Amino acid sequence: MNTNDYVKYLTQTFVQYMDQPKEERQKLRAERKGLKEPFMLRWFGVLPYLIIFSFKRRKVRR
């Protein structure tokens, strides 16, 4: 892909984004944010997530 094609693609994507109503952009952003995994799981894997979960579970049992 040469530079001209890349600039054309970026321009088309930007114009398409700006043509959407503001409410629709906010709704799409909120949906994408809701699909993300929790921070601890994304950055450190499953082990710290399980440790925190077990501590929270232990507090509930007491």
PyMOL Python script that loads the backbone (N, CA, C, O; Angstrom):
from pymol import cmd

cmd.read_pdbstr("""\
ATOM      1  N   MET A   1       0.856  -1.166   0.000  1.00  0.00           N
ATOM      2  CA  MET A   1       0.000   0.000   0.000  1.00  0.00           C
ATOM      3  C   MET A   1       0.909   1.238   0.000  1.00  0.00           C
ATOM      4  O   MET A   1       1.738   1.414   0.893  1.00  0.00           O
ATOM      5  N   ASN A   2       0.743   2.063  -0.984  1.00  0.00           N
ATOM      6  CA  ASN A   2       1.582   3.259  -1.013  1.00  0.00           C
ATOM      7  C   ASN A   2       0.954   4.380  -0.180  1.00  0.00           C
ATOM      8  O   ASN A   2      -0.160   4.242   0.327  1.00  0.00           O
ATOM      9  N   THR A   3       1.657   5.451  -0.051  1.00  0.00           N
ATOM     10  CA  THR A   3       1.245   6.551   0.828  1.00  0.00           C
ATOM     11  C   THR A   3      -0.070   7.173   0.372  1.00  0.00           C
ATOM     12  O   THR A   3      -0.918   7.509   1.199  1.00  0.00           O
ATOM     13  N   ASN A   4      -0.240   7.326  -0.920  1.00  0.00           N
ATOM     14  CA  ASN A   4      -1.451   7.944  -1.449  1.00  0.00           C
ATOM     15  C   ASN A   4      -2.694   7.120  -1.097  1.00  0.00           C
ATOM     16  O   ASN A   4      -3.726   7.681  -0.730  1.00  0.00           O
ATOM     17  N   ASP A   5      -2.598   5.800  -1.207  1.00  0.00           N
ATOM     18  CA  ASP A   5      -3.717   4.925  -0.852  1.00  0.00           C
ATOM     19  C   ASP A   5      -4.031   5.021   0.642  1.00  0.00           C
ATOM     20  O   ASP A   5      -5.195   5.018   1.045  1.00  0.00           O
ATOM     21  N   TYR A   6      -2.996   5.105   1.441  1.00  0.00           N
ATOM     22  CA  TYR A   6      -3.182   5.185   2.894  1.00  0.00           C
ATOM     23  C   TYR A   6      -3.871   6.490   3.284  1.00  0.00           C
ATOM     24  O   TYR A   6      -4.768   6.488   4.127  1.00  0.00           O
ATOM     25  N   VAL A   7      -3.463   7.591   2.684  1.00  0.00           N
ATOM     26  CA  VAL A   7      -4.088   8.887   2.973  1.00  0.00           C
ATOM     27  C   VAL A   7      -5.546   8.865   2.516  1.00  0.00           C
ATOM     28  O   VAL A   7      -6.418   9.403   3.198  1.00  0.00           O
ATOM     29  N   LYS A   8      -5.808   8.259   1.392  1.00  0.00           N
ATOM     30  CA  LYS A   8      -7.176   8.147   0.885  1.00  0.00           C
ATOM     31  C   LYS A   8      -8.037   7.333   1.850  1.00  0.00           C
ATOM     32  O   LYS A   8      -9.173   7.711   2.138  1.00  0.00           O
ATOM     33  N   TYR A   9      -7.506   6.228   2.346  1.00  0.00           N
ATOM     34  CA  TYR A   9      -8.231   5.387   3.296  1.00  0.00           C
ATOM     35  C   TYR A   9      -8.520   6.154   4.587  1.00  0.00           C
ATOM     36  O   TYR A   9      -9.640   6.112   5.096  1.00  0.00           O
ATOM     37  N   LEU A  10      -7.516   6.854   5.115  1.00  0.00           N
ATOM     38  CA  LEU A  10      -7.706   7.633   6.337  1.00  0.00           C
ATOM     39  C   LEU A  10      -8.755   8.723   6.145  1.00  0.00           C
ATOM     40  O   LEU A  10      -9.584   8.953   7.026  1.00  0.00           O
ATOM     41  N   THR A  11      -8.721   9.381   5.016  1.00  0.00           N
ATOM     42  CA  THR A  11      -9.682  10.441   4.728  1.00  0.00           C
ATOM     43  C   THR A  11     -11.096   9.880   4.653  1.00  0.00           C
ATOM     44  O   THR A  11     -12.026  10.458   5.215  1.00  0.00           O
ATOM     45  N   GLN A  12     -11.256   8.767   3.969  1.00  0.00           N
ATOM     46  CA  GLN A  12     -12.581   8.143   3.849  1.00  0.00           C
ATOM     47  C   GLN A  12     -13.102   7.710   5.219  1.00  0.00           C
ATOM     48  O   GLN A  12     -14.275   7.917   5.532  1.00  0.00           O
ATOM     49  N   THR A  13     -12.249   7.122   6.018  1.00  0.00           N
ATOM     50  CA  THR A  13     -12.649   6.673   7.343  1.00  0.00           C
ATOM     51  C   THR A  13     -13.053   7.862   8.222  1.00  0.00           C
ATOM     52  O   THR A  13     -14.054   7.801   8.936  1.00  0.00           O
ATOM     53  N   PHE A  14     -12.278   8.927   8.165  1.00  0.00           N
ATOM     54  CA  PHE A  14     -12.571  10.113   8.968  1.00  0.00           C
ATOM     55  C   PHE A  14     -13.891  10.756   8.545  1.00  0.00           C
ATOM     56  O   PHE A  14     -14.704  11.125   9.393  1.00  0.00           O
ATOM     57  N   VAL A  15     -14.102  10.889   7.248  1.00  0.00           N
ATOM     58  CA  VAL A  15     -15.338  11.498   6.752  1.00  0.00           C
ATOM     59  C   VAL A  15     -16.539  10.631   7.117  1.00  0.00           C
ATOM     60  O   VAL A  15     -17.589  11.150   7.497  1.00  0.00           O
ATOM     61  N   GLN A  16     -16.391   9.339   7.006  1.00  0.00           N
ATOM     62  CA  GLN A  16     -17.468   8.417   7.370  1.00  0.00           C
ATOM     63  C   GLN A  16     -17.798   8.548   8.866  1.00  0.00           C
ATOM     64  O   GLN A  16     -18.967   8.515   9.251  1.00  0.00           O
ATOM     65  N   TYR A  17     -16.784   8.694   9.687  1.00  0.00           N
ATOM     66  CA  TYR A  17     -16.979   8.859  11.128  1.00  0.00           C
ATOM     67  C   TYR A  17     -17.682  10.184  11.428  1.00  0.00           C
ATOM     68  O   TYR A  17     -18.596  10.228  12.251  1.00  0.00           O
ATOM     69  N   MET A  18     -17.266  11.244  10.777  1.00  0.00           N
ATOM     70  CA  MET A  18     -17.833  12.564  11.041  1.00  0.00           C
ATOM     71  C   MET A  18     -19.259  12.696  10.502  1.00  0.00           C
ATOM     72  O   MET A  18     -20.018  13.532  10.994  1.00  0.00           O
ATOM     73  N   ASP A  19     -19.636  11.908   9.525  1.00  0.00           N
ATOM     74  CA  ASP A  19     -20.988  11.962   8.983  1.00  0.00           C
ATOM     75  C   ASP A  19     -22.018  11.311   9.904  1.00  0.00           C
ATOM     76  O   ASP A  19     -23.215  11.559   9.765  1.00  0.00           O
ATOM     77  N   GLN A  20     -21.567  10.490  10.834  1.00  0.00           N
ATOM     78  CA  GLN A  20     -22.494   9.853  11.766  1.00  0.00           C
ATOM     79  C   GLN A  20     -22.997  10.883  12.772  1.00  0.00           C
ATOM     80  O   GLN A  20     -22.252  11.785  13.156  1.00  0.00           O
ATOM     81  N   PRO A  21     -24.243  10.762  13.200  1.00  0.00           N
ATOM     82  CA  PRO A  21     -24.734  11.662  14.257  1.00  0.00           C
ATOM     83  C   PRO A  21     -23.962  11.437  15.561  1.00  0.00           C
ATOM     84  O   PRO A  21     -23.457  10.342  15.811  1.00  0.00           O
ATOM     85  N   LYS A  22     -23.878  12.467  16.372  1.00  0.00           N
ATOM     86  CA  LYS A  22     -23.099  12.400  17.609  1.00  0.00           C
ATOM     87  C   LYS A  22     -23.619  11.310  18.536  1.00  0.00           C
ATOM     88  O   LYS A  22     -22.830  10.611  19.172  1.00  0.00           O
ATOM     89  N   GLU A  23     -24.926  11.159  18.619  1.00  0.00           N
ATOM     90  CA  GLU A  23     -25.505  10.141  19.506  1.00  0.00           C
ATOM     91  C   GLU A  23     -25.094   8.737  19.079  1.00  0.00           C
ATOM     92  O   GLU A  23     -24.819   7.883  19.922  1.00  0.00           O
ATOM     93  N   GLU A  24     -25.052   8.501  17.768  1.00  0.00           N
ATOM     94  CA  GLU A  24     -24.666   7.180  17.264  1.00  0.00           C
ATOM     95  C   GLU A  24     -23.197   6.898  17.567  1.00  0.00           C
ATOM     96  O   GLU A  24     -22.846   5.775  17.926  1.00  0.00           O
ATOM     97  N   ARG A  25     -22.336   7.906  17.426  1.00  0.00           N
ATOM     98  CA  ARG A  25     -20.916   7.731  17.750  1.00  0.00           C
ATOM     99  C   ARG A  25     -20.741   7.393  19.231  1.00  0.00           C
ATOM    100  O   ARG A  25     -19.954   6.515  19.581  1.00  0.00           O
ATOM    101  N   GLN A  26     -21.472   8.087  20.092  1.00  0.00           N
ATOM    102  CA  GLN A  26     -21.378   7.822  21.530  1.00  0.00           C
ATOM    103  C   GLN A  26     -21.890   6.436  21.866  1.00  0.00           C
ATOM    104  O   GLN A  26     -21.326   5.755  22.723  1.00  0.00           O
ATOM    105  N   LYS A  27     -22.956   6.011  21.198  1.00  0.00           N
ATOM    106  CA  LYS A  27     -23.509   4.677  21.449  1.00  0.00           C
ATOM    107  C   LYS A  27     -22.508   3.601  21.032  1.00  0.00           C
ATOM    108  O   LYS A  27     -22.299   2.636  21.766  1.00  0.00           O
ATOM    109  N   LEU A  28     -21.890   3.758  19.864  1.00  0.00           N
ATOM    110  CA  LEU A  28     -20.899   2.785  19.403  1.00  0.00           C
ATOM    111  C   LEU A  28     -19.695   2.745  20.333  1.00  0.00           C
ATOM    112  O   LEU A  28     -19.158   1.672  20.606  1.00  0.00           O
ATOM    113  N   ARG A  29     -19.268   3.904  20.821  1.00  0.00           N
ATOM    114  CA  ARG A  29     -18.130   3.966  21.739  1.00  0.00           C
ATOM    115  C   ARG A  29     -18.446   3.243  23.045  1.00  0.00           C
ATOM    116  O   ARG A  29     -17.600   2.535  23.590  1.00  0.00           O
ATOM    117  N   ALA A  30     -19.668   3.425  23.544  1.00  0.00           N
ATOM    118  CA  ALA A  30     -20.076   2.766  24.783  1.00  0.00           C
ATOM    119  C   ALA A  30     -20.157   1.251  24.596  1.00  0.00           C
ATOM    120  O   ALA A  30     -19.796   0.498  25.500  1.00  0.00           O
ATOM    121  N   GLU A  31     -20.625   0.802  23.436  1.00  0.00           N
ATOM    122  CA  GLU A  31     -20.692  -0.639  23.167  1.00  0.00           C
ATOM    123  C   GLU A  31     -19.296  -1.247  23.130  1.00  0.00           C
ATOM    124  O   GLU A  31     -19.071  -2.322  23.686  1.00  0.00           O
ATOM    125  N   ARG A  32     -18.354  -0.563  22.474  1.00  0.00           N
ATOM    126  CA  ARG A  32     -16.982  -1.080  22.416  1.00  0.00           C
ATOM    127  C   ARG A  32     -16.351  -1.118  23.800  1.00  0.00           C
ATOM    128  O   ARG A  32     -15.618  -2.051  24.128  1.00  0.00           O
ATOM    129  N   LYS A  33     -16.632  -0.113  24.603  1.00  0.00           N
ATOM    130  CA  LYS A  33     -16.086  -0.068  25.952  1.00  0.00           C
ATOM    131  C   LYS A  33     -16.650  -1.203  26.802  1.00  0.00           C
ATOM    132  O   LYS A  33     -15.941  -1.770  27.633  1.00  0.00           O
ATOM    133  N   GLY A  34     -17.917  -1.532  26.597  1.00  0.00           N
ATOM    134  CA  GLY A  34     -18.538  -2.617  27.349  1.00  0.00           C
ATOM    135  C   GLY A  34     -18.002  -3.987  26.988  1.00  0.00           C
ATOM    136  O   GLY A  34     -18.104  -4.916  27.788  1.00  0.00           O
ATOM    137  N   LEU A  35     -17.434  -4.133  25.804  1.00  0.00           N
ATOM    138  CA  LEU A  35     -16.907  -5.421  25.364  1.00  0.00           C
ATOM    139  C   LEU A  35     -15.483  -5.685  25.850  1.00  0.00           C
ATOM    140  O   LEU A  35     -14.995  -6.811  25.750  1.00  0.00           O
ATOM    141  N   LYS A  36     -14.812  -4.658  26.377  1.00  0.00           N
ATOM    142  CA  LYS A  36     -13.443  -4.842  26.856  1.00  0.00           C
ATOM    143  C   LYS A  36     -13.406  -5.736  28.083  1.00  0.00           C
ATOM    144  O   LYS A  36     -14.345  -5.768  28.878  1.00  0.00           O
ATOM    145  N   GLU A  37     -12.307  -6.458  28.222  1.00  0.00           N
ATOM    146  CA  GLU A  37     -12.089  -7.270  29.413  1.00  0.00           C
ATOM    147  C   GLU A  37     -11.669  -6.355  30.560  1.00  0.00           C
ATOM    148  O   GLU A  37     -11.206  -5.242  30.309  1.00  0.00           O
ATOM    149  N   PRO A  38     -11.814  -6.790  31.804  1.00  0.00           N
ATOM    150  CA  PRO A  38     -11.365  -5.973  32.936  1.00  0.00           C
ATOM    151  C   PRO A  38      -9.861  -5.680  32.849  1.00  0.00           C
ATOM    152  O   PRO A  38      -9.105  -6.454  32.262  1.00  0.00           O
ATOM    153  N   PHE A  39      -9.444  -4.573  33.429  1.00  0.00           N
ATOM    154  CA  PHE A  39      -8.050  -4.120  33.367  1.00  0.00           C
ATOM    155  C   PHE A  39      -7.066  -5.173  33.850  1.00  0.00           C
ATOM    156  O   PHE A  39      -6.076  -5.459  33.177  1.00  0.00           O
ATOM    157  N   MET A  40      -7.336  -5.748  35.010  1.00  0.00           N
ATOM    158  CA  MET A  40      -6.405  -6.731  35.574  1.00  0.00           C
ATOM    159  C   MET A  40      -6.235  -7.931  34.648  1.00  0.00           C
ATOM    160  O   MET A  40      -5.128  -8.446  34.496  1.00  0.00           O
ATOM    161  N   LEU A  41      -7.298  -8.367  34.045  1.00  0.00           N
ATOM    162  CA  LEU A  41      -7.232  -9.525  33.161  1.00  0.00           C
ATOM    163  C   LEU A  41      -6.469  -9.185  31.883  1.00  0.00           C
ATOM    164  O   LEU A  41      -5.675  -9.992  31.400  1.00  0.00           O
ATOM    165  N   ARG A  42      -6.704  -8.008  31.340  1.00  0.00           N
ATOM    166  CA  ARG A  42      -6.025  -7.606  30.106  1.00  0.00           C
ATOM    167  C   ARG A  42      -4.532  -7.472  30.297  1.00  0.00           C
ATOM    168  O   ARG A  42      -3.760  -7.921  29.449  1.00  0.00           O
ATOM    169  N   TRP A  43      -4.104  -6.862  31.396  1.00  0.00           N
ATOM    170  CA  TRP A  43      -2.696  -6.542  31.584  1.00  0.00           C
ATOM    171  C   TRP A  43      -1.894  -7.645  32.265  1.00  0.00           C
ATOM    172  O   TRP A  43      -0.711  -7.813  31.971  1.00  0.00           O
ATOM    173  N   PHE A  44      -2.510  -8.392  33.158  1.00  0.00           N
ATOM    174  CA  PHE A  44      -1.714  -9.324  33.954  1.00  0.00           C
ATOM    175  C   PHE A  44      -2.143 -10.778  33.816  1.00  0.00           C
ATOM    176  O   PHE A  44      -1.510 -11.648  34.413  1.00  0.00           O
ATOM    177  N   GLY A  45      -3.172 -11.072  33.068  1.00  0.00           N
ATOM    178  CA  GLY A  45      -3.598 -12.443  32.867  1.00  0.00           C
ATOM    179  C   GLY A  45      -4.620 -12.901  33.888  1.00  0.00           C
ATOM    180  O   GLY A  45      -5.213 -12.093  34.602  1.00  0.00           O
ATOM    181  N   VAL A  46      -4.812 -14.178  33.945  1.00  0.00           N
ATOM    182  CA  VAL A  46      -5.877 -14.757  34.750  1.00  0.00           C
ATOM    183  C   VAL A  46      -5.496 -14.903  36.218  1.00  0.00           C
ATOM    184  O   VAL A  46      -6.363 -14.777  37.082  1.00  0.00           O
ATOM    185  N   LEU A  47      -4.256 -15.160  36.520  1.00  0.00           N
ATOM    186  CA  LEU A  47      -3.838 -15.449  37.894  1.00  0.00           C
ATOM    187  C   LEU A  47      -4.167 -14.328  38.888  1.00  0.00           C
ATOM    188  O   LEU A  47      -4.788 -14.620  39.909  1.00  0.00           O
ATOM    189  N   PRO A  48      -3.793 -13.071  38.655  1.00  0.00           N
ATOM    190  CA  PRO A  48      -4.168 -12.026  39.614  1.00  0.00           C
ATOM    191  C   PRO A  48      -5.687 -11.852  39.725  1.00  0.00           C
ATOM    192  O   PRO A  48      -6.208 -11.549  40.798  1.00  0.00           O
ATOM    193  N   TYR A  49      -6.374 -12.046  38.626  1.00  0.00           N
ATOM    194  CA  TYR A  49      -7.828 -11.946  38.629  1.00  0.00           C
ATOM    195  C   TYR A  49      -8.425 -13.012  39.542  1.00  0.00           C
ATOM    196  O   TYR A  49      -9.348 -12.724  40.304  1.00  0.00           O
ATOM    197  N   LEU A  50      -7.914 -14.227  39.474  1.00  0.00           N
ATOM    198  CA  LEU A  50      -8.406 -15.310  40.324  1.00  0.00           C
ATOM    199  C   LEU A  50      -8.095 -15.064  41.795  1.00  0.00           C
ATOM    200  O   LEU A  50      -8.912 -15.378  42.661  1.00  0.00           O
ATOM    201  N   ILE A  51      -6.936 -14.512  42.081  1.00  0.00           N
ATOM    202  CA  ILE A  51      -6.564 -14.226  43.464  1.00  0.00           C
ATOM    203  C   ILE A  51      -7.505 -13.189  44.066  1.00  0.00           C
ATOM    204  O   ILE A  51      -7.994 -13.362  45.183  1.00  0.00           O
ATOM    205  N   ILE A  52      -7.759 -12.116  43.330  1.00  0.00           N
ATOM    206  CA  ILE A  52      -8.668 -11.077  43.818  1.00  0.00           C
ATOM    207  C   ILE A  52     -10.073 -11.637  43.983  1.00  0.00           C
ATOM    208  O   ILE A  52     -10.754 -11.345  44.966  1.00  0.00           O
ATOM    209  N   PHE A  53     -10.502 -12.440  43.020  1.00  0.00           N
ATOM    210  CA  PHE A  53     -11.832 -13.043  43.090  1.00  0.00           C
ATOM    211  C   PHE A  53     -11.970 -13.932  44.318  1.00  0.00           C
ATOM    212  O   PHE A  53     -13.009 -13.921  44.978  1.00  0.00           O
ATOM    213  N   SER A  54     -10.920 -14.708  44.632  1.00  0.00           N
ATOM    214  CA  SER A  54     -10.991 -15.601  45.792  1.00  0.00           C
ATOM    215  C   SER A  54     -11.037 -14.800  47.096  1.00  0.00           C
ATOM    216  O   SER A  54     -11.738 -15.196  48.028  1.00  0.00           O
ATOM    217  N   PHE A  55     -10.303 -13.677  47.184  1.00  0.00           N
ATOM    218  CA  PHE A  55     -10.371 -12.840  48.382  1.00  0.00           C
ATOM    219  C   PHE A  55     -11.753 -12.236  48.549  1.00  0.00           C
ATOM    220  O   PHE A  55     -12.276 -12.197  49.662  1.00  0.00           O
ATOM    221  N   LYS A  56     -12.348 -11.769  47.478  1.00  0.00           N
ATOM    222  CA  LYS A  56     -13.689 -11.202  47.552  1.00  0.00           C
ATOM    223  C   LYS A  56     -14.685 -12.278  47.966  1.00  0.00           C
ATOM    224  O   LYS A  56     -15.589 -12.014  48.758  1.00  0.00           O
ATOM    225  N   ARG A  57     -14.530 -13.453  47.451  1.00  0.00           N
ATOM    226  CA  ARG A  57     -15.428 -14.561  47.771  1.00  0.00           C
ATOM    227  C   ARG A  57     -15.310 -14.951  49.240  1.00  0.00           C
ATOM    228  O   ARG A  57     -16.306 -15.267  49.891  1.00  0.00           O
ATOM    229  N   ARG A  58     -14.081 -14.925  49.754  1.00  0.00           N
ATOM    230  CA  ARG A  58     -13.832 -15.276  51.139  1.00  0.00           C
ATOM    231  C   ARG A  58     -14.487 -14.258  52.081  1.00  0.00           C
ATOM    232  O   ARG A  58     -15.010 -14.632  53.131  1.00  0.00           O
ATOM    233  N   LYS A  59     -14.458 -12.965  51.707  1.00  0.00           N
ATOM    234  CA  LYS A  59     -15.104 -11.930  52.515  1.00  0.00           C
ATOM    235  C   LYS A  59     -16.609 -12.136  52.580  1.00  0.00           C
ATOM    236  O   LYS A  59     -17.219 -11.919  53.627  1.00  0.00           O
ATOM    237  N   VAL A  60     -17.206 -12.545  51.492  1.00  0.00           N
ATOM    238  CA  VAL A  60     -18.642 -12.745  51.434  1.00  0.00           C
ATOM    239  C   VAL A  60     -19.057 -13.911  52.325  1.00  0.00           C
ATOM    240  O   VAL A  60     -20.121 -13.857  52.942  1.00  0.00           O
ATOM    241  N   ARG A  61     -18.264 -14.938  52.407  1.00  0.00           N
ATOM    242  CA  ARG A  61     -18.607 -16.127  53.197  1.00  0.00           C
ATOM    243  C   ARG A  61     -18.593 -15.832  54.697  1.00  0.00           C
ATOM    244  O   ARG A  61     -19.342 -16.458  55.448  1.00  0.00           O
ATOM    245  N   ARG A  62     -17.774 -14.911  55.140  1.00  0.00           N
ATOM    246  CA  ARG A  62     -17.649 -14.619  56.576  1.00  0.00           C
ATOM    247  C   ARG A  62     -18.802 -13.863  57.098  1.00  0.00           C
ATOM    248  O   ARG A  62     -18.843 -13.543  58.286  1.00  0.00           O
TER     249      ARG A  62
END
""", "prot")
cmd.dss("prot")
cmd.show_as("cartoon", "prot")
cmd.util.cbc("prot")
cmd.orient("prot")
